[in-house]
Amino acid sequence: MLTELKRPATLSSEKSKVFWGEIAPPDHLLQIYENDAEFLAALGKFVADGFRKNESVIVIGTAWHLNALEKQLSAFDTDVLRARNQYIPLDAEETLSKFMVEGWPNQQLFERCVTDVLRRASQNGRGVRAFGEMVALLWAQENHAATIQLEILWHQFQKKNAFSLFCAYPKNGFRENSLAGVQKICDAHSKMVPGSFAI
């Protein structure tokens, strides 16, 4: 079961089963992961359970993670899912470039970009779940203020549009001097994925 979000100093590392099929709008999930294998396992479950519920899944990730995810989805005909906009994989850097202006996310451009993708995914009244790695890229660039702003933009957009959202950050990207920012990131999410690590 997903656990309620906790403060960075007390993030739980308990291993409990994640029922990805129970996710529903407007859940905004956060994972802070130790390694890629752990992250990809969680992402694979998030995506696969969306397909099993006949939802559309948007995945905005790095090229490496998109390729690795594709291998995990061998049980699904991803070509067919793409053709009917039920699976929409997007490159995170390319997507970021559509709304970043001088190192800062432009709200109007962001909403235009995400609205277009959400419209495609929600055809035929399907529910939508999305994963976004753009925030992790900004954080890795040490553009912490822009990261937090992007999380806020996602959260505000969710209030006006019904979809669930999953974000993930590698643990090694967090340092002692960034704990205040970590708290703001946690505050922008509704639930913590079990298996996330304390900072």
C-alpha positions in Angstrom: 0.0 0.0 0.0 1.3 3.5 -0.7 2.3 5.4 2.4 1.5 9.0 3.2 4.3 11.4 2.6 6.7 12.0 5.4 9.2 14.7 6.1 12.8 14.1 4.7 14.2 13.4 8.2 11.8 10.6 8.7 11.3 9.1 5.2 10.6 5.5 5.7 12.8 2.8 4.1 10.3 0.0 5.1 9.6 -2.5 2.3 5.9 -2.8 1.8 4.1 -3.9 -1.4 3.0 -1.1 -3.7 -0.4 -1.6 -5.2 0.1 0.4 -8.3 -3.4 -0.6 -9.6 -4.9 1.4 -6.7 -3.5 4.7 -7.9 -6.1 7.3 -8.8 -6.2 11.0 -9.6 -5.0 13.3 -8.2 -2.3 11.2 -6.6 1.2 12.8 -7.0 3.7 10.2 -6.0 7.4 10.6 -5.1 10.2 8.0 -5.1 13.8 8.7 -4.0 15.7 5.7 -5.2 19.0 4.1 -4.4 19.7 2.6 -7.8 18.4 2.3 -11.4 17.2 -1.3 -10.9 15.0 -0.3 -8.0 13.6 2.7 -9.9 12.9 0.8 -13.1 11.1 -2.0 -11.2 8.8 0.7 -9.7 8.3 2.4 -13.1 7.6 -0.9 -14.8 4.8 -1.7 -12.3 3.4 1.8 -12.6 3.2 1.5 -16.4 2.1 -2.1 -16.6 -0.7 -1.7 -14.1 -1.9 1.4 -16.0 -2.2 -0.8 -19.2 -4.0 -3.5 -17.3 -6.6 -0.9 -16.1 -7.0 0.2 -19.7 -5.5 3.6 -18.8 -3.2 5.6 -21.0 0.3 6.1 -19.7 2.6 9.0 -20.5 6.3 8.4 -19.7 8.6 11.4 -19.9 12.1 10.0 -19.3 15.7 9.9 -20.3 16.5 7.9 -23.5 18.3 5.3 -21.4 15.4 4.8 -19.1 12.9 4.7 -21.9 14.9 2.0 -23.6 15.2 0.0 -20.4 11.5 0.3 -19.7 10.6 -0.9 -23.2 12.4 -4.2 -22.4 10.3 -4.6 -19.3 7.1 -4.2 -21.3 7.6 -7.2 -23.5 4.3 -8.7 -22.4 2.5 -5.7 -24.1 2.2 -4.8 -27.7 3.7 -1.3 -27.3 3.5 -0.6 -31.0 -0.3 -0.9 -30.9 -0.5 1.0 -27.6 1.5 3.8 -29.1 -0.7 3.9 -32.3 -3.8 4.5 -30.2 -2.1 7.0 -27.9 -2.4 4.7 -24.9 1.4 4.7 -24.4 3.2 8.0 -25.0 6.9 7.9 -24.3 8.6 11.3 -24.6 12.3 12.3 -24.2 12.7 14.3 -21.0 15.3 16.7 -22.3 13.4 17.4 -25.5 10.2 18.0 -23.6 11.9 20.3 -21.1 13.2 22.4 -24.0 9.6 23.2 -25.0 8.8 25.3 -21.9 12.1 26.3 -20.3 13.0 29.9 -20.8 16.4 31.1 -19.5 16.6 28.3 -17.0 13.1 28.7 -15.7 9.8 26.8 -16.5 7.4 29.1 -18.3 3.9 28.3 -17.0 2.0 29.1 -20.2 4.4 27.1 -22.3 4.4 24.2 -19.8 0.6 24.1 -19.7 0.3 24.2 -23.5 2.9 21.3 -23.8 1.3 19.1 -21.1 -2.3 19.9 -22.3 -1.5 18.7 -25.8 -0.1 15.4 -24.5 -2.9 14.9 -22.0 -5.5 15.5 -24.7 -3.9 12.7 -26.8 -3.8 10.3 -23.9 -7.3 10.9 -22.7 -9.0 10.0 -26.0 -12.0 7.8 -25.7 -12.4 8.8 -22.1 -9.5 6.7 -20.8 -8.0 7.5 -17.5 -4.4 8.8 -17.5 -1.3 8.2 -15.4 2.0 10.0 -16.1 5.6 9.7 -15.1 8.0 12.6 -15.3 11.8 12.7 -15.1 12.2 16.3 -16.1 12.4 17.4 -12.4 15.2 15.0 -11.7 17.2 16.4 -14.7 16.8 19.9 -13.4 17.8 18.8 -9.9 20.9 17.1 -11.3 21.8 20.3 -13.0 21.6 22.0 -9.5 18.8 24.2 -10.8 16.9 23.6 -7.5 14.6 26.6 -7.7 13.4 25.6 -11.2 12.9 22.0 -10.0 10.6 23.1 -7.2 8.8 25.5 -9.5 8.2 22.7 -12.0 6.8 20.4 -9.2 4.5 23.2 -8.3 3.3 23.7 -11.9 2.6 19.9 -12.1 0.7 20.0 -8.9 -1.4 23.0 -10.0 -2.1 21.4 -13.4 -3.3 18.3 -11.6 -5.9 20.3 -9.7 -7.5 21.2 -13.1 -7.0 17.9 -14.9 -7.7 14.4 -13.6 -4.6 12.2 -13.8 -2.1 10.6 -11.5 1.6 11.6 -11.6 4.8 9.7 -10.5 8.1 11.5 -10.0 11.4 10.0 -9.1 14.8 11.3 -8.0 18.1 9.4 -7.5 19.2 9.6 -3.8 22.8 10.5 -4.8 21.5 13.8 -6.2 20.7 15.1 -2.7 23.3 16.8 -0.5 23.2 18.2 3.1 22.9 21.7 1.8 19.8 20.9 -0.3 17.6 19.6 2.5 15.3 22.7 2.5 14.7 22.1 -1.1 14.0 18.4 -0.5 11.3 19.4 2.0 9.7 21.6 -0.7 9.8 18.7 -3.1 8.1 16.4 -0.6 5.5 19.0 0.2 4.6 19.1 -3.5 3.7 15.4 -3.5 0.8 13.6 -1.9 2.4 10.1 -1.3 5.8 8.5 -0.9 6.5 5.3 -2.7 7.7 2.6 -0.2 11.3 1.8 -0.8 12.3 5.5 -0.9 15.3 6.3 1.2 15.9 8.8 4.0 18.1 11.7 3.1 
